[in-house]
Amino acid sequence: MPSVADREKSLETALAQIDRQFGKGSVMRLGSDERAPVAVIPTGSIALDVALGIGGLPRGRIVEIYGPESSGKTTLTLHAIANAQKAGGIAAFIDAEHALDPEYAKALGVDIDALLVSQPDTGEQALEIADMLIRSGSIDLVVIDSVAALVPRAEIEGEMGDSHVGLQARLMSQALRKLTGGLSQTNTTMIFINQLREKIGVFFGSPETTAGGKALKFYASVRLDIRRIETLKEGTDAVGNRTRVKVVKNKMAPPFKQAEFDILYGTGISREGSLIDFGVEHEIVRKSGAWYTYDGDQLGQGKENSRKYLIEHAATANEIEDKIKAKLGIMGDAKVAAAAASRAKADANAELAAAKSAGTLTAASTPAKGARASAAGAKAAANASASANANANTTALRDSNTALDNSTGLDIRTAIGA
């Protein structure tokens, strides 16, 4: 039987080979403090970003958002779309419910001229469109509204009253098996909006469930339960809702955290209101009586006046948000991309050193490895600058993606016949 030292050496060799072949972090020790940074799309609410534990919705993963009617599900996804577009990304909205309001989306900050919209006839068509968009490698965010509206073709072509037991669940199960790999490879986030149903004959526990079967519950990395808990009023007029979101599943950070924020009619999530609440909680904004102050400057008397001040002074709002995230240890997109660039460079150097020590570095292999390292570095650098200068960076990001595809011999667009 081999000694403990020999077993450890063999294990380290195997782990090094796995890292080279499948990427660093493919196998990790559970107790390791080192954690790969996750690229995210901000939700528009600092409270929800903090509750998610990583600063937003994870890229390359499936997210499910469900709740009662008029609870803010579509509003939350439209804010995510707006934030993805601000970072220079492209978003697609598959409107299976045929209920998207372009004017409301525009009011929430969505660039409706750049937003890709589809109103499919059947559930199969909706999911095929989503799959083709994802495999193009050019989409950052895909939203399907909603799972309950993904009607199978057989049900549409059948008669009213026909029984189609489990048809939608089978459709979702098959689609998610196909979609998951493409999402990870292209770093695309996919959001499924879902509706609530009630199970019959449940006497213990919650009778609530979601439409579309159980597959989505397993494949989703993040599941958000969104509820309206209070109506906000000015005098006797309702002006918005106080909303609570519970992170019921989270594969990226500890789950079961909750976030509360305001959704105002016509303008969506009150980002500034969340900044004030969190700023006071973490002693970045000071509250004395009805007055709110930050860094010695008065924001206003009362939360509403302070919120209006932050809307008019965006630089102050951004500064408060940065301080909150820094205090809570949440990495921003630029830091995530910078860490990814550093990690890619270290991996390339390690691979080069290993090849030299093994004597396998040849003139034929050097250009290919150099091209991959160069392309990976260019892509990471482009991602790092995206949040600072989205418009100028779009071309650079596209060029670096092309370089990376060419260097590895992988072209997804050719694979789907685009």
C-alpha positions as CSV (number, residue, x, y, z in Angstrom):
1,M,0.0,0.0,0.0
2,P,1.5,3.4,-1.0
3,S,2.5,5.7,1.8
4,V,0.6,8.9,2.9
5,A,3.2,11.1,1.2
6,D,3.0,9.2,-2.1
7,R,-0.8,9.4,-2.0
8,E,-0.7,13.2,-1.4
9,K,1.8,13.6,-4.2
10,S,-0.4,11.6,-6.6
11,L,-3.5,13.6,-5.6
12,E,-1.7,16.9,-6.1
13,T,-0.6,15.7,-9.6
14,A,-4.1,14.7,-10.5
15,L,-5.6,18.0,-9.2
16,A,-3.0,20.0,-11.2
17,Q,-3.9,18.0,-14.3
18,I,-7.6,18.6,-13.7
19,D,-7.0,22.4,-13.3
20,R,-5.0,22.5,-16.6
21,Q,-7.6,20.6,-18.5
22,F,-10.9,21.9,-17.1
23,G,-9.9,25.2,-15.5
24,K,-8.8,26.4,-12.1
25,G,-11.4,25.7,-9.4
26,S,-12.9,22.6,-11.1
27,V,-12.1,20.7,-7.9
28,M,-11.6,22.6,-4.6
29,R,-11.2,21.6,-1.0
30,L,-14.4,22.4,0.8
31,G,-12.7,24.2,3.7
32,S,-10.6,26.3,1.4
33,D,-10.8,30.1,2.0
34,E,-9.9,30.8,-1.6
35,R,-13.1,31.5,-3.6
36,A,-13.3,32.3,-7.3
37,P,-15.0,35.7,-7.8
38,V,-18.4,35.6,-9.5
39,A,-19.4,38.0,-12.2
40,V,-22.9,39.4,-11.5
41,I,-25.7,41.6,-12.9
42,P,-26.9,44.1,-10.2
43,T,-30.6,43.8,-9.4
44,G,-31.2,47.6,-8.8
45,S,-31.6,47.1,-5.0
46,I,-28.5,47.2,-2.8
47,A,-30.5,45.3,-0.2
48,L,-31.2,42.4,-2.6
49,D,-27.6,42.5,-3.9
50,V,-26.4,42.0,-0.3
51,A,-28.9,39.3,0.5
52,L,-27.7,37.3,-2.6
53,G,-24.2,37.4,-1.1
54,I,-22.3,38.1,-4.3
55,G,-23.6,41.5,-5.3
56,G,-26.3,40.6,-7.8
57,L,-27.6,37.8,-10.1
58,P,-24.8,35.4,-11.1
59,R,-23.7,35.2,-14.7
60,G,-23.8,31.9,-16.5
61,R,-26.6,30.6,-14.2
62,I,-30.4,30.1,-14.1
63,V,-32.5,32.3,-11.8
64,E,-36.1,31.7,-10.9
65,I,-38.3,34.6,-9.6
66,Y,-41.7,33.7,-8.4
67,G,-44.5,35.3,-6.4
68,P,-48.2,36.4,-6.4
69,E,-49.7,38.6,-9.0
70,S,-48.5,42.3,-9.0
71,S,-45.7,41.6,-6.5
72,G,-42.9,43.1,-8.7
73,K,-41.5,40.1,-10.6
74,T,-41.3,41.7,-14.0
75,T,-40.2,45.0,-12.5
76,L,-37.2,43.3,-10.9
77,T,-36.2,41.6,-14.1
78,L,-36.5,44.9,-16.1
79,H,-34.1,46.5,-13.6
80,A,-31.7,43.6,-14.2
81,I,-32.0,44.1,-18.0
82,A,-31.3,47.9,-17.6
83,N,-28.2,47.2,-15.5
84,A,-26.9,44.6,-18.0
85,Q,-27.4,47.1,-20.8
86,K,-25.6,49.8,-18.9
87,A,-22.5,47.5,-18.6
88,G,-22.5,47.2,-22.4
89,G,-24.4,43.9,-22.6
90,I,-27.2,42.7,-24.8
91,A,-30.5,41.4,-23.2
92,A,-33.4,39.5,-24.6
93,F,-37.0,39.4,-23.3
94,I,-39.1,36.4,-24.4
95,D,-42.7,37.6,-23.7
96,A,-44.7,34.4,-23.5
97,E,-47.5,36.3,-21.7
98,H,-47.7,39.0,-24.4
99,A,-47.9,41.6,-21.7
100,L,-44.7,43.6,-21.8
101,D,-45.2,47.4,-21.5
102,P,-42.5,49.2,-23.5
103,E,-43.2,52.6,-21.9
104,Y,-42.9,51.1,-18.4
105,A,-39.6,49.4,-19.4
106,K,-38.3,52.7,-20.7
107,A,-39.2,54.4,-17.5
108,L,-37.1,51.8,-15.5
109,G,-34.0,52.6,-17.6
110,V,-34.3,49.9,-20.3
111,D,-33.0,50.8,-23.7
112,I,-36.0,49.5,-25.6
113,D,-34.3,50.2,-29.0
114,A,-31.5,47.7,-28.1
115,L,-33.7,45.2,-26.2
116,L,-34.4,42.0,-28.2
117,V,-38.1,41.0,-27.8
118,S,-39.9,37.8,-28.9
119,Q,-43.6,36.9,-28.5
120,P,-43.6,33.2,-29.3
121,D,-46.7,31.1,-30.3
122,T,-45.8,28.0,-28.3
123,G,-43.6,26.9,-25.4
124,E,-41.3,24.9,-27.7
125,Q,-40.8,28.0,-29.9
126,A,-39.9,30.2,-26.9
127,L,-37.3,27.7,-25.6
128,E,-35.8,27.1,-29.0
129,I,-35.4,30.9,-29.6
130,A,-33.8,31.2,-26.1
131,D,-31.4,28.3,-26.9
132,M,-30.3,29.8,-30.2
133,L,-29.7,33.2,-28.6
134,I,-27.7,31.7,-25.8
135,R,-25.5,29.6,-28.1
136,S,-24.7,32.6,-30.3
137,G,-22.4,33.7,-27.4
138,S,-23.5,37.4,-27.8
139,I,-26.3,37.6,-25.2
140,D,-25.7,38.6,-21.5
141,L,-29.2,38.1,-20.2
142,V,-32.3,36.2,-21.3
143,V,-35.6,36.6,-19.5
144,I,-38.7,34.3,-20.0
145,D,-42.0,35.8,-18.8
146,S,-43.4,33.4,-17.7
147,V,-43.0,29.6,-17.2
148,A,-46.8,29.2,-16.8
149,A,-47.3,30.8,-20.2
150,L,-45.1,28.3,-22.0
151,V,-47.9,26.4,-23.5
152,P,-46.9,23.1,-25.3
153,R,-47.8,22.9,-29.0
154,A,-49.9,19.8,-28.4
155,E,-52.1,21.7,-26.0
156,I,-52.6,24.7,-28.4
157,E,-53.5,22.4,-31.3
158,G,-55.8,20.2,-29.2
159,E,-59.4,20.9,-28.1
160,M,-60.5,22.7,-25.0
161,G,-60.9,20.3,-22.2
162,D,-58.3,17.8,-23.5
163,S,-56.1,16.3,-20.8
164,H,-52.4,16.9,-21.2
165,V,-50.9,15.6,-17.9
166,G,-47.3,16.5,-17.3
167,L,-46.8,17.9,-20.8
168,Q,-45.4,21.2,-19.7
169,A,-43.2,19.6,-17.0
170,R,-41.6,17.3,-19.6
171,L,-41.0,20.3,-21.9
172,M,-39.3,22.2,-19.1
173,S,-37.2,19.2,-18.0
174,Q,-35.9,18.6,-21.6
175,A,-35.3,22.3,-22.3
176,L,-33.3,22.9,-19.0
177,R,-31.0,19.9,-19.8
178,K,-30.1,21.6,-23.1
179,L,-29.9,25.1,-21.9
180,T,-27.7,24.7,-18.8
181,G,-24.5,23.8,-20.6
182,G,-24.8,26.7,-23.1
183,L,-25.4,29.2,-20.3
184,S,-22.3,28.2,-18.5
185,Q,-20.1,28.2,-21.7
186,T,-21.3,31.6,-22.8
187,N,-21.6,33.2,-19.3
188,T,-25.2,34.1,-20.0
189,T,-27.7,34.6,-17.2
190,M,-31.3,33.3,-17.7
191,I,-34.2,34.4,-15.6
192,F,-37.4,32.5,-15.5
193,I,-40.4,34.4,-14.1
194,N,-42.9,32.0,-12.6
195,Q,-46.4,32.0,-11.1
196,L,-47.8,30.4,-8.0
197,R,-50.3,27.6,-7.8
198,E,-51.8,25.7,-4.8
199,K,-51.7,22.0,-4.2
200,I,-55.0,20.4,-3.4
201,G,-55.5,18.5,-0.1
202,V,-52.4,19.9,1.8
203,F,-53.1,20.2,5.5
204,F,-49.6,20.6,6.8
205,G,-47.0,23.0,5.4
206,S,-47.5,25.5,2.6
207,P,-49.8,24.5,-0.2
208,E,-48.1,26.9,-2.6
209,T,-46.1,25.5,-5.5
210,T,-44.8,26.9,-8.8
211,A,-45.9,26.0,-12.4
212,G,-43.9,23.9,-14.8
213,G,-42.9,20.9,-12.7
214,K,-39.9,20.3,-10.5
215,A,-37.0,20.5,-12.9
216,L,-36.6,24.3,-12.6
217,K,-36.3,24.0,-8.8
218,F,-33.3,21.8,-9.3
219,Y,-31.6,23.6,-12.2
220,A,-31.9,27.1,-10.8
221,S,-28.9,28.3,-8.9
222,V,-30.9,31.1,-7.3
223,R,-34.6,31.2,-6.5
224,L,-36.3,34.4,-5.3
225,D,-39.7,34.6,-3.6
226,I,-41.0,38.1,-4.0
227,R,-44.0,39.4,-2.0
228,R,-45.8,42.7,-1.5
229,I,-46.0,43.4,2.2
230,E,-47.2,47.0,2.5
231,T,-48.8,49.8,0.4
232,L,-46.9,53.1,0.4
233,K,-49.0,56.2,0.6
234,E,-48.7,59.9,0.3
235,G,-51.8,61.1,2.2
236,T,-54.6,58.9,0.9
237,D,-52.9,58.2,-2.5
238,A,-51.1,54.9,-3.0
239,V,-47.6,55.6,-4.5
240,G,-45.9,52.3,-4.3
241,N,-45.4,49.0,-2.5
242,R,-43.0,47.8,0.2
243,T,-41.6,44.6,-1.1
244,R,-39.9,41.7,0.6
245,V,-37.7,39.2,-1.3
246,K,-36.6,35.9,0.3
247,V,-33.7,34.0,-1.2
248,V,-35.1,30.5,-0.9
249,K,-32.3,28.8,-2.8
250,N,-28.7,30.1,-3.4
251,K,-25.9,27.9,-4.7
252,M,-23.5,30.9,-4.7
253,A,-23.7,32.0,-1.1
254,P,-25.7,31.1,2.1
255,P,-29.4,31.0,1.3
256,F,-32.6,32.1,3.3
257,K,-31.5,35.8,3.5
258,Q,-34.2,38.5,3.1
259,A,-34.3,41.9,1.6
260,E,-36.9,44.7,1.7
261,F,-37.1,47.7,-0.6
262,D,-39.7,50.1,-2.1
263,I,-41.2,49.8,-5.6
264,L,-42.7,53.1,-6.6
265,Y,-45.4,53.2,-9.3
266,G,-44.1,54.3,-12.6
267,T,-40.4,54.4,-11.6
268,G,-39.7,50.9,-10.2
269,I,-37.3,50.0,-7.4
270,S,-36.2,52.9,-5.3
271,R,-32.4,52.4,-5.4
272,E,-31.9,55.6,-3.4
273,G,-34.3,54.5,-0.7
274,S,-32.4,51.2,-0.3
275,L,-29.1,53.1,0.0
276,I,-30.6,55.3,2.8
277,D,-31.9,52.3,4.7
278,F,-28.6,50.3,4.4
279,G,-26.5,53.4,4.9
280,V,-28.2,54.0,8.3
281,E,-28.0,50.4,9.3
282,H,-24.3,50.2,8.6
283,E,-23.5,53.7,10.0
284,I,-22.5,55.2,6.7
285,V,-25.5,57.5,6.7
286,R,-26.3,59.2,10.0
287,K,-29.9,59.7,11.1
288,S,-30.6,62.3,13.8
289,G,-34.3,62.8,14.4
290,A,-35.9,63.2,11.0
291,W,-32.6,64.5,9.4
292,Y,-30.3,62.3,7.3
293,T,-26.6,63.3,6.9
294,Y,-23.7,61.8,5.0
295,D,-20.0,62.8,5.5
296,G,-21.1,66.0,7.3
297,D,-23.5,67.1,4.5
298,Q,-27.3,67.1,5.1
299,L,-29.2,64.9,2.7
300,G,-32.6,66.1,3.8
301,Q,-35.4,66.1,6.4
302,G,-37.3,62.8,6.1
303,K,-36.5,59.8,4.0
304,E,-38.4,61.1,0.9
305,N,-36.5,64.4,0.8
306,S,-33.2,62.5,1.3
307,R,-34.2,60.1,-1.5
308,K,-34.8,63.0,-3.9
309,Y,-31.4,64.5,-3.0
310,L,-29.6,61.3,-3.9
311,I,-31.5,61.2,-7.2
312,E,-30.3,64.7,-8.0
313,H,-26.7,63.9,-6.8
314,A,-25.9,60.6,-8.4
315,A,-22.2,60.8,-7.5
316,T,-23.1,60.9,-3.8
317,A,-25.4,57.9,-4.2
318,N,-22.7,55.9,-6.0
319,E,-20.2,56.8,-3.2
320,I,-22.6,55.5,-0.5
321,E,-23.2,52.3,-2.5
322,D,-19.4,51.7,-2.9
323,K,-18.8,52.2,0.8
324,I,-21.7,49.8,1.7
325,K,-20.3,47.1,-0.7
326,A,-16.8,47.6,0.5
327,K,-17.8,47.3,4.2
328,L,-19.8,44.1,3.4
329,G,-17.0,42.7,1.3
330,I,-19.0,42.5,-1.9
331,M,-16.9,42.7,-5.0
332,G,-18.0,44.9,-7.9
333,D,-17.8,43.9,-11.5
334,A,-14.5,45.7,-12.2
335,K,-12.8,43.9,-9.2
336,V,-14.3,40.5,-10.4
337,A,-12.9,41.0,-13.9
338,A,-9.5,42.2,-12.6
339,A,-9.3,39.1,-10.4
340,A,-10.2,36.9,-13.4
341,A,-7.6,38.6,-15.5
342,S,-4.9,38.0,-12.8
343,R,-6.0,34.4,-12.5
344,A,-5.9,33.8,-16.3
345,K,-2.4,35.3,-16.4
346,A,-1.2,33.1,-13.5
347,D,-2.7,30.0,-15.2
348,A,-0.9,30.8,-18.5
349,N,2.4,31.3,-16.7
350,A,2.0,28.1,-14.7
351,E,1.2,26.2,-17.9
352,L,4.2,27.6,-19.7
353,A,6.5,26.8,-16.7
354,A,5.1,23.2,-16.5
355,A,5.7,22.8,-20.3
356,K,9.3,24.0,-20.0
357,S,10.1,21.8,-17.0
358,A,8.6,18.8,-18.8
359,G,10.5,19.6,-22.0
360,T,7.3,19.5,-24.1
361,L,7.4,23.1,-25.2
362,T,7.9,23.2,-28.9
363,A,7.9,25.9,-31.6
364,A,4.6,24.5,-32.8
365,S,2.8,24.7,-29.4
366,T,4.1,28.0,-28.3
367,P,2.1,30.2,-30.6
368,A,-1.2,28.4,-29.8
369,K,-0.6,28.7,-26.1
370,G,0.5,32.3,-26.4
371,A,-2.6,33.1,-28.5
372,R,-4.9,31.6,-25.8
373,A,-3.2,33.5,-23.0
374,S,-3.2,36.7,-25.0
375,A,-6.9,36.3,-25.9
376,A,-7.9,35.4,-22.4
377,G,-6.0,38.4,-21.0
378,A,-7.6,40.7,-23.6
379,K,-11.1,39.4,-22.8
380,A,-10.6,39.8,-19.0
381,A,-9.2,43.3,-19.6
382,A,-12.2,44.2,-21.7
383,N,-14.6,42.9,-19.1
384,A,-12.8,44.9,-16.4
385,S,-13.3,48.2,-18.2
386,A,-16.9,47.5,-19.2
387,S,-18.5,49.0,-16.2
388,A,-16.3,52.2,-16.4
389,N,-16.8,52.9,-20.1
390,A,-19.5,50.6,-21.6
391,N,-19.8,52.2,-25.0
392,A,-16.1,52.3,-25.8
393,N,-15.6,48.8,-24.5
394,T,-18.2,47.0,-26.6
395,T,-16.0,46.8,-29.7
396,A,-12.9,45.7,-27.6
397,L,-15.0,43.0,-25.9
398,R,-16.2,41.7,-29.2
399,D,-12.7,41.6,-30.7
400,S,-11.3,39.8,-27.7
401,N,-14.1,37.2,-27.8
402,T,-13.4,36.6,-31.4
403,A,-9.7,36.2,-30.7
404,L,-10.4,33.7,-27.9
405,D,-12.8,31.7,-30.1
406,N,-10.2,31.6,-33.0
407,S,-7.4,30.6,-30.7
408,T,-9.3,27.6,-29.3
409,G,-10.9,26.6,-32.6
410,L,-14.4,27.0,-31.1
411,D,-17.0,29.1,-32.9
412,I,-20.4,28.7,-31.5
413,R,-22.1,30.7,-34.2
414,T,-20.8,28.3,-36.8
415,A,-22.0,25.4,-34.7
416,I,-25.6,26.5,-34.8
417,G,-25.4,27.5,-38.5
418,A,-25.9,31.2,-37.9
